[in-house]
């Protein structure tokens, strides 16, 4: 495809050069069309959204054609993706100054018409700041919270959607990439106070760590499923803990990764091939029939004793599929809070002309009974702000006692 198009014929141009319309760079419009068409054909949750996809094209395509820089076009693409209010659908590497996608370090929800803090990520700037669960958020960077939400809300909704409101609230409290935040919050009847959330460099930690807890139970933290080396690391940790009377696997702060990494770990707990999930994909205006995903046993030995998996609001994507799969193969009790609610495997898109990369929800995931992964609820639900590890230790102790 040519990168530039002149909207006059060659002969007419020679005759009327002085009056001719200047050349238009249609690169951005063509990439916009590719994005809009691909998502229209392949995005898997349109039936759950109130997004008017035709209106998205009417609103944003003229902006794409008028964009005077790649930076301006990137922001238009970001806004198009945000119209789907899906934390799994976003640019691959947004520039500084872009809204962060949720969840970042605060989970907030609307309670009685007020936006309140419902969960805070351990180790984050928010956790260091004195912010408390239950705090009412009044403003962000000096702007009233409801105005911030209104400005970030999708512009092409057919009608209001509580899911869009919930998503946008958490975009608002996440702030902007590369920038600190100041929240004005209020606790109960107290006067508002300012909470400063500076940029915080996270302490580098290994993807996997293990140790023994009181009573000799095993504890393995998996912080990602994004590296094949995690499989070997897990095998070594399990070998050191194979005599433990029970095992806790912690995926509380795991943002996800690859099924090919999580599946061999699940295989260490079974002796025969078993179904662990169902999946579907777009087919016309609806979804295909589901197909079954299986996991097979993996040696050199099978760990048969009780297992607890810990989850939190910051368990995302494959770190949601792993607990769900462990429960469906009958090998774990899940303890924690609801997770991020990312309900599909993602597919990549690279726009042909600009090379801009993004991802979108393409293949919805369900448990083996057909319940969406996004609605997964732990077996033992821990109240936000309570110690999830302590609750997991208590539950594992009960499971061990039953086996004796």
C-alpha positions as CSV (number, residue, x, y, z in Angstrom):
1,X,0.0,0.0,0.0
2,X,1.4,3.5,-0.8
3,X,2.1,5.6,2.3
4,X,0.9,8.8,0.7
5,X,-2.1,9.5,-1.5
6,X,-2.8,12.6,-3.6
7,X,-6.5,13.3,-4.1
8,X,-6.3,14.5,-7.6
9,X,-5.4,12.9,-10.9
10,X,-2.0,13.6,-12.6
11,X,-3.4,15.6,-15.5
12,X,-5.7,17.7,-13.3
13,X,-2.8,18.3,-10.9
14,X,-0.7,19.8,-13.7
15,X,-3.5,22.0,-14.8
16,X,-4.6,23.2,-11.3
17,X,-1.5,22.9,-9.2
18,X,-2.1,26.3,-7.5
19,X,-5.5,25.2,-6.4
20,X,-4.9,21.6,-5.6
21,X,-5.5,20.2,-2.1
22,X,-2.2,19.4,-0.4
23,X,-1.1,15.8,0.0
24,X,-2.6,13.7,2.8
25,X,-0.6,11.2,4.8
26,X,-3.1,8.3,5.0
27,X,-0.7,6.0,6.9
28,X,-2.5,6.6,10.2
29,X,-6.0,6.2,8.7
30,X,-5.0,2.9,7.1
31,X,-3.6,1.6,10.4
32,X,-6.7,2.8,12.1
33,X,-8.8,0.8,9.7
34,X,-6.7,-2.3,10.3
35,X,-7.1,-2.0,14.1
36,X,-10.9,-1.3,13.9
37,X,-11.5,-4.1,11.5
38,X,-9.4,-6.7,13.3
39,X,-11.0,-6.0,16.7
40,X,-14.4,-5.9,15.1
41,X,-13.8,-9.4,13.8
42,X,-11.8,-11.0,16.6
43,X,-12.4,-9.3,19.9
44,X,-14.2,-11.8,22.0
45,X,-16.3,-9.8,24.5
46,X,-18.4,-7.5,22.3
47,X,-21.5,-9.3,23.4
48,X,-20.7,-8.3,27.0
49,X,-20.0,-4.7,26.3
50,X,-22.2,-1.7,25.6
51,X,-19.7,-0.3,23.1
52,X,-21.0,1.1,19.8
53,X,-18.2,-0.1,17.6
54,X,-19.5,1.8,14.5
55,X,-19.6,5.0,16.6
56,X,-15.9,4.3,17.6
57,X,-15.0,4.5,13.9
58,X,-17.1,7.6,13.3
59,X,-15.5,9.4,16.2
60,X,-11.8,8.4,16.0
61,X,-11.1,7.8,12.3
62,X,-11.2,11.5,11.4
63,X,-8.8,12.1,14.3
64,X,-6.5,9.4,12.9
65,X,-6.5,11.0,9.5
66,X,-5.8,14.4,11.0
67,X,-3.0,13.2,13.4
68,X,0.1,15.2,12.8
69,X,2.6,12.9,14.5
70,X,3.0,9.3,15.5
71,X,2.7,10.3,19.1
72,X,-0.8,11.8,18.4
73,X,-1.8,8.6,16.5
74,X,-0.6,6.4,19.4
75,X,-2.9,8.4,21.8
76,X,-5.8,7.8,19.4
77,X,-5.1,4.1,19.3
78,X,-5.0,4.1,23.1
79,X,-8.3,5.8,23.3
80,X,-9.9,3.3,20.8
81,X,-8.7,0.4,22.9
82,X,-10.0,2.0,26.1
83,X,-13.5,2.1,24.5
84,X,-13.6,-1.6,25.2
85,X,-12.9,-1.0,29.0
86,X,-10.9,-4.2,29.2
87,X,-7.7,-4.3,31.3
88,X,-6.4,-7.1,29.0
89,X,-6.8,-4.9,25.9
90,X,-4.2,-2.2,25.5
91,X,-1.1,-0.9,23.8
92,X,2.0,-3.0,24.2
93,X,4.3,-0.2,25.5
94,X,2.4,3.0,26.2
95,X,4.5,6.2,26.4
96,X,5.0,8.2,29.6
97,X,2.0,10.4,30.3
98,X,-0.5,7.8,29.2
99,X,-3.1,6.5,31.7
100,X,-1.9,3.4,33.4
101,X,-4.1,0.4,32.8
102,X,-5.7,-1.2,35.9
103,X,-4.9,-2.6,38.3
104,X,-1.8,-0.7,39.3
105,X,-1.4,-0.4,43.1
106,X,-4.9,0.5,44.3
107,X,-8.2,-1.3,43.7
108,X,-11.1,1.1,44.2
109,X,-14.8,0.6,43.9
110,X,-18.0,2.6,44.0
111,X,-19.9,2.1,47.3
112,X,-23.0,4.0,47.9
113,X,-22.1,6.5,45.2
114,X,-18.7,7.1,46.7
115,X,-15.3,5.9,45.3
116,X,-13.5,4.1,48.1
117,X,-10.2,2.2,48.4
118,X,-11.0,-1.6,48.5
119,X,-7.5,-3.1,48.3
120,X,-3.8,-1.9,48.3
121,X,-0.9,-3.8,46.7
122,X,1.7,-4.9,49.2
123,X,5.1,-3.2,48.8
124,X,3.7,-0.4,46.6
125,X,3.9,3.3,47.1
126,X,0.2,3.2,48.1
127,X,1.0,0.7,50.8
128,X,3.8,3.0,52.1
129,X,1.7,6.1,52.1
130,X,-0.7,5.5,54.9
131,X,-3.6,5.0,52.6
132,X,-6.2,2.8,54.2
133,X,-8.9,0.4,53.0
134,X,-12.2,2.2,53.2
135,X,-10.7,5.7,52.5
136,X,-13.0,7.8,50.3
137,X,-11.1,9.3,47.3
138,X,-12.1,12.9,46.9
139,X,-9.7,14.1,44.2
140,X,-6.6,13.1,42.2
141,X,-3.9,15.7,41.5
142,X,-6.4,18.4,42.6
143,X,-9.2,17.4,40.3
144,X,-12.4,16.0,41.7
145,X,-12.6,12.3,41.3
146,X,-15.9,12.3,39.4
147,X,-14.5,14.8,36.9
148,X,-11.4,12.6,36.3
149,X,-13.7,9.5,35.8
150,X,-16.0,11.4,33.5
151,X,-13.0,12.5,31.3
152,X,-11.6,9.0,31.1
153,X,-15.0,7.2,30.5
154,X,-15.5,5.6,27.1
155,X,-17.2,8.0,24.7
156,X,-19.0,5.5,22.6
157,X,-21.3,3.6,24.9
158,X,-24.8,2.8,23.8
159,X,-25.9,3.2,27.4
160,X,-24.2,3.4,30.8
161,X,-22.5,0.3,32.0
162,X,-21.5,-0.4,35.6
163,X,-18.5,-2.4,34.3
164,X,-17.3,0.6,32.4
165,X,-17.6,2.7,35.5
166,X,-15.7,0.1,37.6
167,X,-12.9,-0.1,34.9
168,X,-12.6,3.7,34.6
169,X,-12.5,4.3,38.4
170,X,-9.4,2.1,38.5
171,X,-7.8,3.8,35.5
172,X,-8.4,7.1,37.3
173,X,-6.8,6.0,40.6
174,X,-3.8,4.4,38.7
175,X,-2.7,7.8,37.4
176,X,-0.3,8.3,34.5
177,X,2.8,6.4,33.5
178,X,6.0,8.1,34.6
179,X,4.2,10.5,37.0
180,X,3.6,10.7,40.7
181,X,0.1,11.2,42.1
182,X,-1.5,13.1,44.9
183,X,-4.8,11.8,46.3
184,X,-7.1,13.7,48.6
185,X,-8.9,11.1,50.8
186,X,-11.2,11.1,53.7
187,X,-11.6,8.5,56.4
188,X,-15.0,8.3,58.1
189,X,-15.8,11.7,59.6
190,X,-12.2,12.9,59.6
191,X,-11.1,15.9,57.5
192,X,-9.6,15.2,54.1
193,X,-5.9,14.4,54.0
194,X,-3.4,14.4,51.1
195,X,-1.7,11.2,50.2
196,X,1.5,11.6,48.1
197,X,2.3,8.6,45.9
198,X,5.7,9.1,44.4
199,X,7.1,6.9,41.7
200,X,8.6,3.9,43.3
201,X,11.2,1.6,41.8
202,X,10.1,-2.0,42.7
203,X,12.8,-4.1,44.4
204,X,13.9,-6.7,41.9
205,X,13.0,-10.2,43.1
206,X,13.3,-13.6,41.5
207,X,10.4,-15.0,39.7
208,X,10.3,-18.0,42.1
209,X,11.3,-18.4,45.7
210,X,10.7,-21.2,48.2
211,X,11.1,-22.1,51.9
212,X,9.6,-24.0,54.7
213,X,7.1,-22.5,57.1
214,X,6.3,-23.4,60.7
215,X,5.4,-27.1,60.9
216,X,7.5,-27.9,57.9
217,X,5.0,-27.0,55.3
218,X,6.3,-25.9,52.0
219,X,5.9,-22.4,50.6
220,X,6.6,-21.5,46.9
221,X,6.1,-18.0,45.6
222,X,5.6,-17.7,41.8
223,X,5.8,-14.1,40.7
224,X,5.4,-14.7,36.9
225,X,4.6,-17.4,34.4
226,X,6.5,-15.6,31.6
227,X,9.8,-17.4,31.6
228,X,10.4,-21.1,30.8
229,X,13.2,-21.1,33.4
230,X,10.4,-21.0,36.0
231,X,9.5,-24.6,35.2
232,X,13.0,-25.9,36.2
233,X,13.0,-23.6,39.2
234,X,9.7,-25.0,40.4
235,X,10.9,-28.6,39.9
236,X,14.0,-27.9,42.0
237,X,11.9,-26.2,44.7
238,X,9.4,-29.1,44.8
239,X,12.2,-31.6,45.0
240,X,13.4,-29.9,48.2
241,X,9.9,-29.8,49.6
242,X,8.7,-33.3,48.5
243,X,8.5,-34.5,52.1
244,X,6.5,-31.5,53.3
245,X,3.1,-32.4,54.8
246,X,1.4,-29.7,52.7
247,X,2.3,-27.0,50.2
248,X,1.3,-23.4,49.7
249,X,1.8,-21.9,46.2
250,X,1.5,-18.1,46.3
251,X,0.5,-16.2,43.1
252,X,-0.8,-13.1,44.8
253,X,1.5,-10.7,42.9
254,X,1.8,-12.6,39.6
255,X,0.7,-10.7,36.5
256,X,0.5,-13.8,34.4
257,X,2.4,-15.2,31.5
258,X,2.3,-18.3,29.3
259,X,0.1,-21.4,29.6
260,X,3.2,-23.4,28.5
261,X,4.9,-22.4,31.7
262,X,1.9,-22.9,34.1
263,X,0.8,-26.3,32.6
264,X,3.9,-28.3,33.5
265,X,3.7,-27.0,37.0
266,X,0.1,-28.2,37.3
267,X,1.4,-31.5,35.9
268,X,3.5,-32.2,39.0
269,X,0.3,-32.8,41.0
270,X,-1.5,-35.4,38.9
271,X,-0.9,-39.0,37.7
272,X,-3.1,-38.9,34.6
273,X,-4.1,-36.5,31.8
274,X,-6.9,-34.3,33.0
275,X,-9.0,-31.3,31.7
276,X,-8.3,-28.0,33.4
277,X,-10.1,-25.4,31.3
278,X,-12.5,-24.7,28.4
279,X,-11.8,-22.0,25.7
280,X,-13.7,-20.4,22.9
281,X,-13.0,-17.8,20.1
282,X,-14.9,-15.4,17.9
283,X,-17.0,-17.0,15.2
284,X,-19.0,-14.5,13.2
285,X,-21.0,-12.4,15.6
286,X,-20.8,-14.9,18.4
287,X,-18.4,-17.4,19.9
288,X,-17.3,-20.9,18.8
289,X,-18.2,-24.0,20.6
290,X,-15.9,-24.6,23.5
291,X,-12.9,-26.8,23.3
292,X,-11.1,-28.5,26.2
293,X,-7.6,-27.8,27.4
294,X,-5.7,-30.6,29.1
295,X,-2.8,-31.0,31.4
296,X,-0.6,-34.1,31.5
297,X,1.4,-35.5,34.4
298,X,5.0,-34.5,34.7
299,X,7.8,-36.3,36.7
300,X,10.0,-37.2,38.3
301,X,7.5,-37.7,41.1
302,X,3.9,-36.6,41.8
303,X,3.3,-34.4,44.9
304,X,0.1,-35.9,46.4
305,X,-0.3,-34.1,49.7
306,X,-2.6,-31.1,50.3
307,X,-2.0,-27.9,48.4
308,X,-3.3,-24.4,48.9
309,X,-3.0,-21.7,46.2
310,X,-3.1,-18.0,47.3
311,X,-4.6,-15.3,45.2
312,X,-5.2,-11.5,45.4
313,X,-6.5,-8.7,43.4
314,X,-3.1,-8.6,41.7
315,X,-3.2,-12.1,40.4
316,X,-3.8,-11.7,36.7
317,X,-4.3,-13.6,33.5
318,X,-2.4,-16.9,33.7
319,X,-2.1,-16.3,37.4
320,X,-5.9,-16.6,37.4
321,X,-5.9,-19.6,35.1
322,X,-3.4,-21.5,37.3
323,X,-5.6,-21.4,40.5
324,X,-8.7,-22.2,38.5
325,X,-6.9,-25.1,36.8
326,X,-5.5,-26.5,40.1
327,X,-8.9,-26.5,41.5
328,X,-10.5,-28.1,38.5
329,X,-7.9,-31.0,38.5
330,X,-8.8,-31.5,42.1
331,X,-5.4,-30.6,43.5
332,X,-5.8,-27.4,45.4
333,X,-7.9,-25.3,47.6
334,X,-7.9,-21.6,46.6
335,X,-7.5,-19.0,49.4
336,X,-7.6,-15.2,48.9
337,X,-9.6,-12.5,47.2
338,X,-11.1,-12.3,43.8
339,X,-8.5,-11.7,41.2
340,X,-8.1,-9.2,38.4
341,X,-10.9,-10.7,36.3
342,X,-9.0,-11.0,33.1
343,X,-11.2,-13.5,31.3
344,X,-9.4,-14.3,28.1
345,X,-6.2,-15.4,26.4
346,X,-4.8,-12.4,24.6
347,X,-3.9,-12.1,20.9
348,X,-1.3,-9.6,19.6
349,X,-1.7,-7.1,16.8
350,X,1.1,-5.2,15.0
351,X,-0.2,-2.4,12.8
352,X,1.4,-2.9,9.4
353,X,2.5,0.7,8.6
354,X,3.4,2.3,11.9
355,X,4.5,-1.0,13.6
356,X,2.5,-0.1,16.6
357,X,1.9,-3.1,18.8
358,X,-1.1,-3.9,21.1
359,X,-2.9,-6.9,22.5
360,X,-6.6,-7.7,22.9
361,X,-8.8,-10.3,24.5
362,X,-9.3,-13.0,21.9
363,X,-10.1,-16.4,23.5
364,X,-12.4,-16.4,26.5
365,X,-11.4,-19.0,29.2
366,X,-13.8,-21.0,31.4
367,X,-13.5,-23.6,34.1
368,X,-14.4,-27.1,33.2
369,X,-18.0,-26.5,34.3
370,X,-18.3,-23.6,31.9
371,X,-18.0,-20.7,34.4
372,X,-16.0,-17.7,33.1
373,X,-12.6,-17.2,34.5
374,X,-13.4,-13.6,35.1
375,X,-16.0,-14.6,37.7
376,X,-13.7,-17.0,39.6
377,X,-14.1,-16.9,43.3
378,X,-11.7,-18.6,45.8
379,X,-12.9,-21.5,47.9
380,X,-11.9,-19.5,51.0
381,X,-12.5,-15.8,50.5
382,X,-10.3,-13.5,52.6
383,X,-11.5,-10.0,53.4
384,X,-9.6,-7.2,51.6
385,X,-6.7,-6.1,53.8
386,X,-6.5,-9.3,55.8
387,X,-3.4,-11.5,55.8
388,X,-3.9,-13.9,52.9
389,X,-0.8,-16.0,53.8
390,X,-2.0,-16.5,57.4
391,X,-5.4,-17.6,56.1
392,X,-3.7,-20.0,53.7
393,X,-1.7,-21.5,56.5
394,X,-4.8,-22.1,58.6
395,X,-6.6,-23.7,55.7
396,X,-3.7,-25.9,54.9
397,X,-3.5,-27.0,58.5
398,X,-7.2,-28.1,58.3
399,X,-6.5,-30.1,55.1
400,X,-3.4,-31.8,56.6
401,X,-5.4,-32.8,59.7
402,X,-8.1,-34.4,57.5
403,X,-5.5,-36.6,55.8
404,X,-4.2,-38.0,59.1
